[in-house]
């Protein structure tokens, strides 16, 4: 079974949250086949915007959303 991961980011309304200010302006970095490549993409984008507290990138475990009952709690 593939373990898909999504990386995206954008401007948030509050740096302590993940509520994005404008969904039309989200930066969809991509879907990745494994955690390691998704983490690399997340880290690169987060580092690129590190000086902007209102920019946030997240890594989502798509496989956990698609098949919640079929996967163990691992990356």
PDB file as gemmi writes it, atoms N, CA and C in Angstrom:
CRYST1    1.000    1.000    1.000  90.00  90.00  90.00 P 1                      
ATOM      1  N   UNK A   1       0.846  -1.177   0.000  1.00  0.00           N  
ATOM      2  CA  UNK A   1       0.000   0.000   0.000  1.00  0.00           C  
ATOM      3  C   UNK A   1       0.892   1.242   0.000  1.00  0.00           C  
ATOM      4  N   UNK A   2       0.558   2.202  -0.849  1.00  0.00           N  
ATOM      5  CA  UNK A   2       1.294   3.467  -0.873  1.00  0.00           C  
ATOM      6  C   UNK A   2       0.998   4.266   0.389  1.00  0.00           C  
ATOM      7  N   UNK A   3       2.007   4.957   0.863  1.00  0.00           N  
ATOM      8  CA  UNK A   3       1.829   5.863   1.993  1.00  0.00           C  
ATOM      9  C   UNK A   3       2.048   7.279   1.485  1.00  0.00           C  
ATOM     10  N   UNK A   4       0.973   7.863   0.975  1.00  0.00           N  
ATOM     11  CA  UNK A   4       1.047   9.179   0.342  1.00  0.00           C  
ATOM     12  C   UNK A   4       1.107  10.301   1.376  1.00  0.00           C  
ATOM     13  N   UNK A   5       1.863  11.346   1.035  1.00  0.00           N  
ATOM     14  CA  UNK A   5       2.016  12.508   1.892  1.00  0.00           C  
ATOM     15  C   UNK A   5       1.855  13.769   1.054  1.00  0.00           C  
ATOM     16  N   UNK A   6       1.159  14.757   1.601  1.00  0.00           N  
ATOM     17  CA  UNK A   6       0.921  16.043   0.938  1.00  0.00           C  
ATOM     18  C   UNK A   6       1.672  17.139   1.695  1.00  0.00           C  
ATOM     19  N   UNK A   7       2.339  18.005   0.964  1.00  0.00           N  
ATOM     20  CA  UNK A   7       3.003  19.168   1.555  1.00  0.00           C  
ATOM     21  C   UNK A   7       2.410  20.420   0.914  1.00  0.00           C  
ATOM     22  N   UNK A   8       1.948  21.333   1.772  1.00  0.00           N  
ATOM     23  CA  UNK A   8       1.422  22.602   1.280  1.00  0.00           C  
ATOM     24  C   UNK A   8       1.630  23.663   2.342  1.00  0.00           C  
ATOM     25  N   UNK A   9       1.438  24.898   1.946  1.00  0.00           N  
ATOM     26  CA  UNK A   9       1.604  25.988   2.902  1.00  0.00           C  
ATOM     27  C   UNK A   9       0.974  27.260   2.407  1.00  0.00           C  
ATOM     28  N   UNK A  10       1.045  28.260   3.273  1.00  0.00           N  
ATOM     29  CA  UNK A  10       0.498  29.558   2.931  1.00  0.00           C  
ATOM     30  C   UNK A  10       0.486  30.464   4.141  1.00  0.00           C  
ATOM     31  N   UNK A  11      -0.096  31.620   3.944  1.00  0.00           N  
ATOM     32  CA  UNK A  11      -0.180  32.611   5.011  1.00  0.00           C  
ATOM     33  C   UNK A  11      -1.292  32.218   5.983  1.00  0.00           C  
ATOM     34  N   UNK A  12      -0.980  32.216   7.282  1.00  0.00           N  
ATOM     35  CA  UNK A  12      -1.957  31.864   8.308  1.00  0.00           C  
ATOM     36  C   UNK A  12      -2.471  33.123   8.998  1.00  0.00           C  
ATOM     37  N   UNK A  13      -3.663  33.025   9.587  1.00  0.00           N  
ATOM     38  CA  UNK A  13      -4.258  34.165  10.283  1.00  0.00           C  
ATOM     39  C   UNK A  13      -3.584  34.416  11.625  1.00  0.00           C  
ATOM     40  N   UNK A  14      -3.022  33.365  12.215  1.00  0.00           N  
ATOM     41  CA  UNK A  14      -2.339  33.454  13.503  1.00  0.00           C  
ATOM     42  C   UNK A  14      -1.183  32.450  13.461  1.00  0.00           C  
ATOM     43  N   UNK A  15       0.035  32.866  13.749  1.00  0.00           N  
ATOM     44  CA  UNK A  15       1.184  31.954  13.677  1.00  0.00           C  
ATOM     45  C   UNK A  15       1.067  30.716  14.573  1.00  0.00           C  
ATOM     46  N   UNK A  16       0.174  30.763  15.555  1.00  0.00           N  
ATOM     47  CA  UNK A  16      -0.016  29.608  16.446  1.00  0.00           C  
ATOM     48  C   UNK A  16      -1.059  28.633  15.927  1.00  0.00           C  
ATOM     49  N   UNK A  17      -1.623  28.914  14.765  1.00  0.00           N  
ATOM     50  CA  UNK A  17      -2.689  28.059  14.231  1.00  0.00           C  
ATOM     51  C   UNK A  17      -2.345  27.563  12.826  1.00  0.00           C  
ATOM     52  N   UNK A  18      -3.235  26.752  12.301  1.00  0.00           N  
ATOM     53  CA  UNK A  18      -3.115  26.325  10.907  1.00  0.00           C  
ATOM     54  C   UNK A  18      -4.332  26.793  10.104  1.00  0.00           C  
ATOM     55  N   UNK A  19      -4.905  27.908  10.522  1.00  0.00           N  
ATOM     56  CA  UNK A  19      -6.009  28.497   9.764  1.00  0.00           C  
ATOM     57  C   UNK A  19      -5.405  29.408   8.699  1.00  0.00           C  
ATOM     58  N   UNK A  20      -5.571  29.001   7.457  1.00  0.00           N  
ATOM     59  CA  UNK A  20      -4.959  29.736   6.356  1.00  0.00           C  
ATOM     60  C   UNK A  20      -5.826  30.927   5.959  1.00  0.00           C  
ATOM     61  N   UNK A  21      -5.172  32.057   5.716  1.00  0.00           N  
ATOM     62  CA  UNK A  21      -5.862  33.317   5.455  1.00  0.00           C  
ATOM     63  C   UNK A  21      -6.591  33.318   4.109  1.00  0.00           C  
ATOM     64  N   UNK A  22      -5.984  32.740   3.081  1.00  0.00           N  
ATOM     65  CA  UNK A  22      -6.566  32.776   1.740  1.00  0.00           C  
ATOM     66  C   UNK A  22      -6.305  31.433   1.053  1.00  0.00           C  
ATOM     67  N   UNK A  23      -7.316  30.605   1.017  1.00  0.00           N  
ATOM     68  CA  UNK A  23      -7.154  29.265   0.444  1.00  0.00           C  
ATOM     69  C   UNK A  23      -6.816  29.300  -1.040  1.00  0.00           C  
ATOM     70  N   UNK A  24      -7.191  30.373  -1.724  1.00  0.00           N  
ATOM     71  CA  UNK A  24      -6.849  30.497  -3.146  1.00  0.00           C  
ATOM     72  C   UNK A  24      -5.351  30.718  -3.355  1.00  0.00           C  
ATOM     73  N   UNK A  25      -4.658  31.136  -2.314  1.00  0.00           N  
ATOM     74  CA  UNK A  25      -3.235  31.421  -2.418  1.00  0.00           C  
ATOM     75  C   UNK A  25      -2.344  30.326  -1.813  1.00  0.00           C  
ATOM     76  N   UNK A  26      -2.912  29.170  -1.498  1.00  0.00           N  
ATOM     77  CA  UNK A  26      -2.107  28.075  -0.950  1.00  0.00           C  
ATOM     78  C   UNK A  26      -1.033  27.647  -1.947  1.00  0.00           C  
ATOM     79  N   UNK A  27       0.126  27.351  -1.421  1.00  0.00           N  
ATOM     80  CA  UNK A  27       1.228  26.824  -2.222  1.00  0.00           C  
ATOM     81  C   UNK A  27       1.198  25.305  -2.070  1.00  0.00           C  
ATOM     82  N   UNK A  28       0.687  24.608  -3.067  1.00  0.00           N  
ATOM     83  CA  UNK A  28       0.647  23.153  -3.052  1.00  0.00           C  
ATOM     84  C   UNK A  28       1.994  22.666  -3.568  1.00  0.00           C  
ATOM     85  N   UNK A  29       2.839  22.210  -2.651  1.00  0.00           N  
ATOM     86  CA  UNK A  29       4.182  21.775  -3.017  1.00  0.00           C  
ATOM     87  C   UNK A  29       4.104  20.461  -3.780  1.00  0.00           C  
ATOM     88  N   UNK A  30       3.292  19.511  -3.280  1.00  0.00           N  
ATOM     89  CA  UNK A  30       3.123  18.261  -4.002  1.00  0.00           C  
ATOM     90  C   UNK A  30       2.720  17.100  -3.123  1.00  0.00           C  
ATOM     91  N   UNK A  31       2.493  15.978  -3.783  1.00  0.00           N  
ATOM     92  CA  UNK A  31       2.181  14.710  -3.128  1.00  0.00           C  
ATOM     93  C   UNK A  31       3.406  13.826  -3.286  1.00  0.00           C  
ATOM     94  N   UNK A  32       3.807  13.189  -2.192  1.00  0.00           N  
ATOM     95  CA  UNK A  32       5.047  12.420  -2.161  1.00  0.00           C  
ATOM     96  C   UNK A  32       4.778  10.978  -1.758  1.00  0.00           C  
ATOM     97  N   UNK A  33       5.561  10.041  -2.279  1.00  0.00           N  
ATOM     98  CA  UNK A  33       5.310   8.620  -2.053  1.00  0.00           C  
ATOM     99  C   UNK A  33       5.833   8.089  -0.719  1.00  0.00           C  
ATOM    100  N   UNK A  34       6.602   8.894  -0.001  1.00  0.00           N  
ATOM    101  CA  UNK A  34       7.141   8.428   1.281  1.00  0.00           C  
ATOM    102  C   UNK A  34       7.394   9.624   2.190  1.00  0.00           C  
ATOM    103  N   UNK A  35       7.517   9.331   3.470  1.00  0.00           N  
ATOM    104  CA  UNK A  35       7.681  10.374   4.471  1.00  0.00           C  
ATOM    105  C   UNK A  35       8.979  11.152   4.269  1.00  0.00           C  
ATOM    106  N   UNK A  36      10.059  10.467   3.963  1.00  0.00           N  
ATOM    107  CA  UNK A  36      11.365  11.119   3.842  1.00  0.00           C  
ATOM    108  C   UNK A  36      11.365  12.197   2.761  1.00  0.00           C  
ATOM    109  N   UNK A  37      10.820  11.899   1.594  1.00  0.00           N  
ATOM    110  CA  UNK A  37      10.807  12.903   0.521  1.00  0.00           C  
ATOM    111  C   UNK A  37       9.841  14.042   0.850  1.00  0.00           C  
ATOM    112  N   UNK A  38       8.727  13.725   1.512  1.00  0.00           N  
ATOM    113  CA  UNK A  38       7.793  14.774   1.920  1.00  0.00           C  
ATOM    114  C   UNK A  38       8.428  15.680   2.974  1.00  0.00           C  
ATOM    115  N   UNK A  39       9.154  15.084   3.898  1.00  0.00           N  
ATOM    116  CA  UNK A  39       9.817  15.876   4.936  1.00  0.00           C  
ATOM    117  C   UNK A  39      10.880  16.787   4.316  1.00  0.00           C  
ATOM    118  N   UNK A  40      11.618  16.294   3.355  1.00  0.00           N  
ATOM    119  CA  UNK A  40      12.622  17.120   2.666  1.00  0.00           C  
ATOM    120  C   UNK A  40      11.961  18.325   2.000  1.00  0.00           C  
ATOM    121  N   UNK A  41      10.841  18.103   1.333  1.00  0.00           N  
ATOM    122  CA  UNK A  41      10.124  19.194   0.659  1.00  0.00           C  
ATOM    123  C   UNK A  41       9.562  20.178   1.682  1.00  0.00           C  
ATOM    124  N   UNK A  42       8.990  19.654   2.758  1.00  0.00           N  
ATOM    125  CA  UNK A  42       8.461  20.518   3.817  1.00  0.00           C  
ATOM    126  C   UNK A  42       9.577  21.374   4.408  1.00  0.00           C  
ATOM    127  N   UNK A  43      10.691  20.735   4.751  1.00  0.00           N  
ATOM    128  CA  UNK A  43      11.815  21.433   5.381  1.00  0.00           C  
ATOM    129  C   UNK A  43      12.369  22.535   4.461  1.00  0.00           C  
ATOM    130  N   UNK A  44      12.510  22.246   3.191  1.00  0.00           N  
ATOM    131  CA  UNK A  44      13.034  23.232   2.243  1.00  0.00           C  
ATOM    132  C   UNK A  44      12.126  24.458   2.162  1.00  0.00           C  
ATOM    133  N   UNK A  45      10.822  24.226   2.108  1.00  0.00           N  
ATOM    134  CA  UNK A  45       9.891  25.353   2.012  1.00  0.00           C  
ATOM    135  C   UNK A  45       9.769  26.102   3.331  1.00  0.00           C  
ATOM    136  N   UNK A  46       9.769  25.393   4.432  1.00  0.00           N  
ATOM    137  CA  UNK A  46       9.708  26.045   5.741  1.00  0.00           C  
ATOM    138  C   UNK A  46      10.958  26.900   5.967  1.00  0.00           C  
ATOM    139  N   UNK A  47      12.116  26.391   5.584  1.00  0.00           N  
ATOM    140  CA  UNK A  47      13.350  27.157   5.734  1.00  0.00           C  
ATOM    141  C   UNK A  47      13.359  28.396   4.841  1.00  0.00           C  
ATOM    142  N   UNK A  48      12.804  28.257   3.651  1.00  0.00           N  
ATOM    143  CA  UNK A  48      12.765  29.375   2.703  1.00  0.00           C  
ATOM    144  C   UNK A  48      11.950  30.541   3.252  1.00  0.00           C  
ATOM    145  N   UNK A  49      10.946  30.244   4.083  1.00  0.00           N  
ATOM    146  CA  UNK A  49      10.050  31.278   4.611  1.00  0.00           C  
ATOM    147  C   UNK A  49      10.217  31.479   6.118  1.00  0.00           C  
ATOM    148  N   UNK A  50      11.336  31.051   6.669  1.00  0.00           N  
ATOM    149  CA  UNK A  50      11.540  31.061   8.119  1.00  0.00           C  
ATOM    150  C   UNK A  50      11.430  32.461   8.730  1.00  0.00           C  
ATOM    151  N   UNK A  51      11.740  33.499   8.000  1.00  0.00           N  
ATOM    152  CA  UNK A  51      11.687  34.861   8.538  1.00  0.00           C  
ATOM    153  C   UNK A  51      10.293  35.481   8.504  1.00  0.00           C  
ATOM    154  N   UNK A  52       9.333  34.786   7.939  1.00  0.00           N  
ATOM    155  CA  UNK A  52       7.954  35.286   7.847  1.00  0.00           C  
ATOM    156  C   UNK A  52       7.075  34.447   8.766  1.00  0.00           C  
ATOM    157  N   UNK A  53       6.776  34.979   9.950  1.00  0.00           N  
ATOM    158  CA  UNK A  53       6.029  34.219  10.965  1.00  0.00           C  
ATOM    159  C   UNK A  53       4.621  33.838  10.517  1.00  0.00           C  
ATOM    160  N   UNK A  54       4.092  34.532   9.530  1.00  0.00           N  
ATOM    161  CA  UNK A  54       2.735  34.228   9.079  1.00  0.00           C  
ATOM    162  C   UNK A  54       2.678  33.204   7.951  1.00  0.00           C  
ATOM    163  N   UNK A  55       3.836  32.722   7.523  1.00  0.00           N  
ATOM    164  CA  UNK A  55       3.872  31.662   6.504  1.00  0.00           C  
ATOM    165  C   UNK A  55       4.108  30.333   7.200  1.00  0.00           C  
ATOM    166  N   UNK A  56       3.310  29.342   6.837  1.00  0.00           N  
ATOM    167  CA  UNK A  56       3.436  28.037   7.470  1.00  0.00           C  
ATOM    168  C   UNK A  56       3.277  26.951   6.417  1.00  0.00           C  
ATOM    169  N   UNK A  57       4.139  25.950   6.495  1.00  0.00           N  
ATOM    170  CA  UNK A  57       4.045  24.773   5.640  1.00  0.00           C  
ATOM    171  C   UNK A  57       3.732  23.578   6.517  1.00  0.00           C  
ATOM    172  N   UNK A  58       2.915  22.670   5.998  1.00  0.00           N  
ATOM    173  CA  UNK A  58       2.515  21.482   6.742  1.00  0.00           C  
ATOM    174  C   UNK A  58       2.701  20.235   5.893  1.00  0.00           C  
ATOM    175  N   UNK A  59       2.866  19.130   6.576  1.00  0.00           N  
ATOM    176  CA  UNK A  59       2.995  17.824   5.951  1.00  0.00           C  
ATOM    177  C   UNK A  59       1.817  16.985   6.437  1.00  0.00           C  
ATOM    178  N   UNK A  60       1.018  16.498   5.514  1.00  0.00           N  
ATOM    179  CA  UNK A  60      -0.193  15.739   5.844  1.00  0.00           C  
ATOM    180  C   UNK A  60      -0.013  14.295   5.408  1.00  0.00           C  
ATOM    181  N   UNK A  61      -0.322  13.372   6.295  1.00  0.00           N  
ATOM    182  CA  UNK A  61      -0.269  11.945   5.986  1.00  0.00           C  
ATOM    183  C   UNK A  61      -1.580  11.567   5.283  1.00  0.00           C  
ATOM    184  N   UNK A  62      -1.604  11.667   3.972  1.00  0.00           N  
ATOM    185  CA  UNK A  62      -2.833  11.367   3.220  1.00  0.00           C  
ATOM    186  C   UNK A  62      -3.284   9.926   3.412  1.00  0.00           C  
ATOM    187  N   UNK A  63      -2.335   9.016   3.506  1.00  0.00           N  
ATOM    188  CA  UNK A  63      -2.705   7.609   3.652  1.00  0.00           C  
ATOM    189  C   UNK A  63      -3.480   7.368   4.940  1.00  0.00           C  
ATOM    190  N   UNK A  64      -3.218   8.136   5.972  1.00  0.00           N  
ATOM    191  CA  UNK A  64      -3.966   7.978   7.229  1.00  0.00           C  
ATOM    192  C   UNK A  64      -5.397   8.483   7.086  1.00  0.00           C  
ATOM    193  N   UNK A  65      -5.598   9.450   6.213  1.00  0.00           N  
ATOM    194  CA  UNK A  65      -6.946   9.949   5.968  1.00  0.00           C  
ATOM    195  C   UNK A  65      -7.722   9.018   5.041  1.00  0.00           C  
ATOM    196  N   UNK A  66      -7.027   8.469   4.054  1.00  0.00           N  
ATOM    197  CA  UNK A  66      -7.690   7.614   3.073  1.00  0.00           C  
ATOM    198  C   UNK A  66      -8.014   6.223   3.614  1.00  0.00           C  
ATOM    199  N   UNK A  67      -7.110   5.682   4.438  1.00  0.00           N  
ATOM    200  CA  UNK A  67      -7.282   4.321   4.960  1.00  0.00           C  
ATOM    201  C   UNK A  67      -7.013   4.284   6.461  1.00  0.00           C  
ATOM    202  N   UNK A  68      -7.826   4.953   7.272  1.00  0.00           N  
ATOM    203  CA  UNK A  68      -7.528   5.067   8.701  1.00  0.00           C  
ATOM    204  C   UNK A  68      -7.524   3.736   9.465  1.00  0.00           C  
ATOM    205  N   UNK A  69      -8.271   2.764   8.999  1.00  0.00           N  
ATOM    206  CA  UNK A  69      -8.363   1.497   9.716  1.00  0.00           C  
ATOM    207  C   UNK A  69      -7.350   0.460   9.253  1.00  0.00           C  
ATOM    208  N   UNK A  70      -6.585   0.767   8.216  1.00  0.00           N  
ATOM    209  CA  UNK A  70      -5.716  -0.248   7.622  1.00  0.00           C  
ATOM    210  C   UNK A  70      -4.234  -0.053   7.909  1.00  0.00           C  
ATOM    211  N   UNK A  71      -3.878   1.042   8.579  1.00  0.00           N  
ATOM    212  CA  UNK A  71      -2.463   1.337   8.750  1.00  0.00           C  
ATOM    213  C   UNK A  71      -2.058   1.408  10.212  1.00  0.00           C  
ATOM    214  N   UNK A  72      -0.877   0.897  10.524  1.00  0.00           N  
ATOM    215  CA  UNK A  72      -0.361   1.071  11.884  1.00  0.00           C  
ATOM    216  C   UNK A  72       0.061   2.527  12.093  1.00  0.00           C  
ATOM    217  N   UNK A  73       0.276   2.926  13.320  1.00  0.00           N  
ATOM    218  CA  UNK A  73       0.670   4.295  13.645  1.00  0.00           C  
ATOM    219  C   UNK A  73       2.160   4.515  13.403  1.00  0.00           C  
ATOM    220  N   UNK A  74       2.558   4.531  12.160  1.00  0.00           N  
ATOM    221  CA  UNK A  74       3.949   4.810  11.804  1.00  0.00           C  
ATOM    222  C   UNK A  74       3.969   5.864  10.725  1.00  0.00           C  
ATOM    223  N   UNK A  75       5.153   6.290  10.360  1.00  0.00           N  
ATOM    224  CA  UNK A  75       5.302   7.286   9.309  1.00  0.00           C  
ATOM    225  C   UNK A  75       4.943   6.661   8.000  1.00  0.00           C  
TER     226      UNK A  75                                                      
END                                                                             
